[in-house]
Amino acid sequence: NLSNAKVTFLKKSIAQKNAYDQSVYVKLNGRTLKEGSDYTCSWPSYDERRNVGTKTVTLTAVTGNKYGYTGSKRASYDVVPNAPAQICTTKNISSSSIQITWTKVSGASGYVIYRSKGTSKNYKKIAVIQKGKTNTYTDRKLKNGSRYNYQVAAFQKVQGKTYDSIPISMTAYTNSKKQAVQNSK
């Protein structure tokens, strides 16, 4: 029975801009099933697939398939907001503060800002901006001449659940000639 199958998606969460690049994989009794010959897959509508939220796919056994599979199974994945396209510093860098700015994300409810210091990959949440139109943040009380790494993620609230984008990253230095900024996804 297909209801006992293990269903996995290419990505458990996928950004809106990639919402049509999702794939599903189905295994049952040690076999990888083939769409079309073993089962059919009913995806949400074209328009619905690009909206932020949890999406449900229904897999149904093909009548008369080679192995006699029966039944159906539902599986879900999340579509999350797009990440900001860019993040950078403004000219407002001092010995104790760094101001960052990022591109606005259409439909975002707000943004979450994370920071780590030096070469640490241990990011901590430092701010939540509850307005989707706000795209700057000033980090204060920093140490002079130090390296700080920032990540910004957009979030959107849909039916009581919050969906976060993949964060975008950059590095900046306080009051230093190393004003270089790295931008990566």
Secondary structure in CASP SS format (residue, H / E / C, confidence):
PFRMAT SS
TARGET T0000
AUTHOR 0000-0000-0000
METHOD secondary structure of the structure
MODEL  1
N C 1.00
L H 1.00
S H 1.00
N H 1.00
A C 1.00
K E 1.00
V E 1.00
T E 1.00
F E 1.00
L C 1.00
K C 1.00
K C 1.00
S E 1.00
I E 1.00
A E 1.00
Q H 1.00
K H 1.00
N H 1.00
A H 1.00
Y H 1.00
D H 1.00
Q C 1.00
S C 1.00
V E 1.00
Y E 1.00
V E 1.00
K E 1.00
L E 1.00
N C 1.00
G C 1.00
R E 1.00
T E 1.00
L C 1.00
K C 1.00
E E 1.00
G C 1.00
S C 1.00
D C 1.00
Y E 1.00
T E 1.00
C E 1.00
S E 1.00
W C 1.00
P C 1.00
S C 1.00
Y H 1.00
D H 1.00
E H 1.00
R H 1.00
R C 1.00
N C 1.00
V C 1.00
G E 1.00
T E 1.00
K E 1.00
T E 1.00
V E 1.00
T E 1.00
L E 1.00
T E 1.00
A E 1.00
V C 1.00
T C 1.00
G C 1.00
N C 1.00
K C 1.00
Y C 1.00
G C 1.00
Y C 1.00
T C 1.00
G C 1.00
S E 1.00
K E 1.00
R E 1.00
A E 1.00
S E 1.00
Y E 1.00
D E 1.00
V E 1.00
V E 1.00
P C 1.00
N C 1.00
A C 1.00
P C 1.00
A C 1.00
Q C 1.00
I E 1.00
C E 1.00
T E 1.00
T E 1.00
K E 1.00
N E 1.00
I E 1.00
S C 1.00
S C 1.00
S C 1.00
S C 1.00
I E 1.00
Q E 1.00
I E 1.00
T E 1.00
W E 1.00
T C 1.00
K C 1.00
V C 1.00
S C 1.00
G C 1.00
A C 1.00
S C 1.00
G E 1.00
Y E 1.00
V E 1.00
I E 1.00
Y E 1.00
R E 1.00
S E 1.00
K E 1.00
G C 1.00
T C 1.00
S C 1.00
K C 1.00
N C 1.00
Y C 1.00
K E 1.00
K E 1.00
I E 1.00
A E 1.00
V E 1.00
I E 1.00
Q C 1.00
K C 1.00
G C 1.00
K C 1.00
T C 1.00
N C 1.00
T E 1.00
Y E 1.00
T E 1.00
D E 1.00
R C 1.00
K C 1.00
L C 1.00
K C 1.00
N C 1.00
G C 1.00
S C 1.00
R E 1.00
Y E 1.00
N E 1.00
Y E 1.00
Q E 1.00
V E 1.00
A E 1.00
A E 1.00
F E 1.00
Q E 1.00
K E 1.00
V E 1.00
Q C 1.00
G C 1.00
K E 1.00
T E 1.00
Y E 1.00
D E 1.00
S C 1.00
I C 1.00
P C 1.00
I E 1.00
S E 1.00
M E 1.00
T E 1.00
A E 1.00
Y E 1.00
T C 1.00
N C 1.00
S C 1.00
K C 1.00
K C 1.00
Q C 1.00
A C 1.00
V C 1.00
Q E 1.00
N E 1.00
S E 1.00
K C 1.00
END
